[in-house]
Amino acid sequence: MKPGATVVIAGAGQGGFQVATSLRERGHAGPVILIGDEPGLPYQRPPLSKSFLLHPETQIELRPHSFYERRHIALRHTRVASIDRSTRRVHLTDGNTLAYDHLVLATGARNRIPPIEGITLDGIVQLRTQDDAARLRTRLPTASHLAIIGAGFIGMEVAAAAAKTGITTTVIEALHRPMARAVSMATSTHVADLHRAQGTTLCLGRTVIRLDGDHTGAVTGVRLHDGSRVPADLVVVGVGVAPAVELATDAGIDVGDGIRVDAFLSTSDPHISAIGDCAEFPNSHTGSRTRLESIQNAVDQARCLAARLTGTPTAYTAVPWFWTEQFSTKLQIAGLGQGHDESTVLGDPATGSFSVLLFKDGLLAGVESVNAPADHIAARRLLACGKPLRREETAADGFSLPQWAGRHRRSQDPTAAAHDQDDARGAFTRR
C-alpha cells in the first residue's frame, strides 16, 4: 500500500480502533477513516457484562476525543451500506460515499435472536452494546426476578453481577453445564458451584419454548420444554452471536463461517481485509479454518494487518486466549482445547486456584487457569513457541507448568528468565 493511501475501516469496535491506532504508530501518513454506527467514542465491550452493569461511573472509552484529533483519525458516526469494488468506494447510510485504497471490514458480530414466542415482550433485553448495558442497568434495581437464557460467558457474567444486587436470578441453558462449548467439565463444574453458592439457580439441560406476558405486554415468566415455568419480570437473552458478513456477501467477497481471509488477513479482494469476530482465518494452531469471538484476537489481528499495510507482512499466528471474571474468580484460557481427548488438573479446585491442561492426541492444546496467572502465561508461551508438552510428562511428582515452560524457554533464550515474574504479575490486568 502506498504511503499516502486512504484506509477506510468499517467498524469502530476494539479491532477497528486498533487498526487505526497501529497504522499511525507504524508511520502511515495517509487518511484513516474509522466508521462506527454507535454514538460517542469507541469503547471496550468486556466491562458491559461486568463492572459497567453495577457502576455507572465505569470508564469504558478506549481513548478521549483528543487522541483521535492528535493522530488525525477521522471518526464517522454512520454505517457502510454497500461496497462498490469496481470503483473502490463505500456507500454510507447517511447518503455519502467514500473512496478507499484499502478497506478493512471489522464489522464484528450481532446477537442471535431465538425464534421464541413472546421474544418482543417488554422486559426482554439483549446485551451487546453500551446502550443495551445501560438499559439493563436501569432495570435491575426495580426487577424482582431475573431470568438469563444462555449460560455462555455473557450469561454467567451477567448472573455474577446480578447476584451482587440481591435480585433472584435463574440461568437457563439447553446444554447440561455452563459454558459447555468453551471449557472443560472440571472448569464448568467449578463455575456452576461458584454461582450456586451465591444463590443463583441453574436450570441446565432445559430449553425455552415460550415467554409469558401480562395484559400490558410485559414479560412475566419463561416456559420450559419440561412444562416448568421460571417467573421473571426481566429476561436477558444471551444465546450467541452471528458474524456480520452481509457487506462482504453483497459485494461478492468469499464468505464461510465469517468473511474468509488468508493467513495475512486479506479477503478474496486484495484491496479489502477483514479482522475480528467477522473473519474466518486459517488457524496455525489447529490446522483448520477458525472464527474467534475474542477481544484479544481482534486486537492481535489488527496489529498484524497494520504491519502488512505498512510494508511488513507477517502471517497471523497469535495464540488464542480468552478470559472471564465472575465474582472473585478470574478464568483465563490459552489455546483451543475444544474436542480434547484427555485432561489433567493441576492444583485443587477446592482452593479456588487450579488449571486444567487439555490434550489432543497426547499433546497440549489448551489450558484453562482459574486464579492461576502464572500457569496462564506459561501456557501461552508454550503454545506460541510450539514446544510440545506431552500428557505423560505432567504425571511427574511436583510437575509445575511455569517451571517446565521456564526450563525450555531459557534453553532457547538466555534472557527469558528475567521476564517471567513481570509476565505473571501482569496476567491479572491485561486485556
Secondary structure, DSSP 8 states (H G I E B T S, - for coil): --TT--EEEE--SHHHHHHHHHHHHTT--S-EEEEESSSSS-B-SGGGGTHHHH-TT---BSS-HHHHHHTTEEEEES-EEEEETTTTEEEETTS-EEE-SEEEE---EEE-----BTTTSBTEE--SSHHHHHHHHHHGGG-SEEEEE--SHHHHHHHHHHHTTT-EEEEEESSSSTTTTTS-HHHHHHHHHHHHHTT-EEEES--EEEEEE-TTSBEEEEEETTS-EEE-SEEEE---EEE--HHHHHTT--BSSSEE--TTSB-SSTTEEE-GGGEEEEETTTTEEE----HHHHHHHHHHHHHHHTT---------EEEEEETTEEEEEEE--TT-SEEEEEEEGGGTEEEEEEEETTEEEEEEEES-HHHHHHHHHHHHHT---BGGGGGSTT--HHHHHHHHHHHH-TTGGGGHHHHHHHTTT--
